[in-house]
Amino acid sequence: MKVEVSLFGAFRDYEPGAAVTLEVPAGACVADLRSALAAHGRAHWPGFREGLLLRSAFASQTCVLGEQEPLPESGPVVVLPPVGGG
């Protein structure tokens, strides 16, 4: 299945359109999408920092998704990198 991934924060530096579409198996979960995005990053994004992806959250249009949750059947999945503040 094709999943549109919207990118925020530091990930926007890697992808000019701030989104990519990735192919994952039907019934894939967030962990599968994280792996697919890491492979895409290694192949297409010079300077890609995989550690940033490992610490990022994934969300649907309505909620943050757990690592083993199935991907939504419609709408984009958003990657939310960690932020600092104080």
C-alpha positions as CSV (number, residue, x, y, z in Angstrom):
1,M,0.0,0.0,0.0
2,K,1.2,3.5,-0.6
3,V,1.5,5.8,2.4
4,E,2.0,9.6,2.1
5,V,4.4,10.8,4.8
6,S,4.4,14.4,5.8
7,L,7.7,15.7,7.1
8,F,8.2,18.4,9.7
9,G,11.1,20.0,11.6
10,A,14.6,18.9,10.5
11,F,13.1,16.4,8.0
12,R,12.0,19.3,5.8
13,D,15.7,20.0,5.1
14,Y,15.9,16.6,3.4
15,E,12.9,16.8,1.2
16,P,12.0,20.0,-0.6
17,G,8.3,19.1,-0.9
18,A,8.1,18.2,2.8
19,A,6.4,14.9,1.9
20,V,7.3,11.5,0.4
21,T,5.1,8.6,-0.7
22,L,6.4,5.2,0.3
23,E,5.3,1.6,-0.5
24,V,4.8,-0.7,2.5
25,P,3.0,-4.1,2.7
26,A,-0.7,-4.2,3.3
27,G,-1.4,-4.3,7.0
28,A,1.9,-2.5,7.8
29,C,2.4,-0.9,11.2
30,V,4.4,2.2,12.2
31,A,7.6,0.2,12.7
32,D,7.4,-1.0,9.1
33,L,6.9,2.6,7.9
34,R,9.8,3.8,10.1
35,S,12.1,1.1,8.5
36,A,10.9,2.1,5.0
37,L,11.5,5.8,5.7
38,A,15.0,5.0,7.1
39,A,15.9,3.1,3.9
40,H,14.5,6.0,1.8
41,G,16.6,8.4,3.8
42,R,19.8,6.4,3.4
43,A,19.3,6.2,-0.3
44,H,18.1,9.7,-1.1
45,W,19.0,12.2,1.6
46,P,22.7,13.2,1.9
47,G,23.6,13.7,5.5
48,F,20.5,11.8,6.7
49,R,20.6,11.3,10.5
50,E,18.9,8.0,11.2
51,G,19.1,8.6,15.0
52,L,16.7,11.6,14.5
53,L,14.2,9.2,12.9
54,L,14.5,6.7,15.6
55,R,13.5,9.3,18.2
56,S,10.6,10.8,16.2
57,A,6.9,10.2,16.7
58,F,4.5,9.2,14.0
59,A,0.9,10.5,14.0
60,S,-2.3,10.2,11.9
61,Q,-4.5,13.2,11.4
62,T,-6.1,12.5,14.8
63,C,-3.6,10.9,17.1
64,V,0.0,9.9,17.9
65,L,0.5,6.3,16.7
66,G,2.3,3.5,18.7
67,E,5.1,1.5,17.1
68,Q,2.9,-1.6,16.6
69,E,-0.3,0.3,15.5
70,P,-1.5,-0.4,12.0
71,L,-1.1,2.5,9.6
72,P,-4.3,4.5,8.8
73,E,-5.9,3.4,5.5
74,S,-6.4,7.0,4.4
75,G,-4.8,10.3,5.0
76,P,-1.1,11.1,5.5
77,V,1.1,9.9,8.3
78,V,3.1,12.7,9.9
79,V,6.7,12.4,11.2
80,L,7.2,14.6,14.3
81,P,10.9,14.9,15.2
82,P,11.8,15.6,18.9
83,V,11.9,19.3,19.8
84,G,13.8,21.1,22.6
85,G,12.5,23.9,24.7
86,G,12.8,25.4,28.1
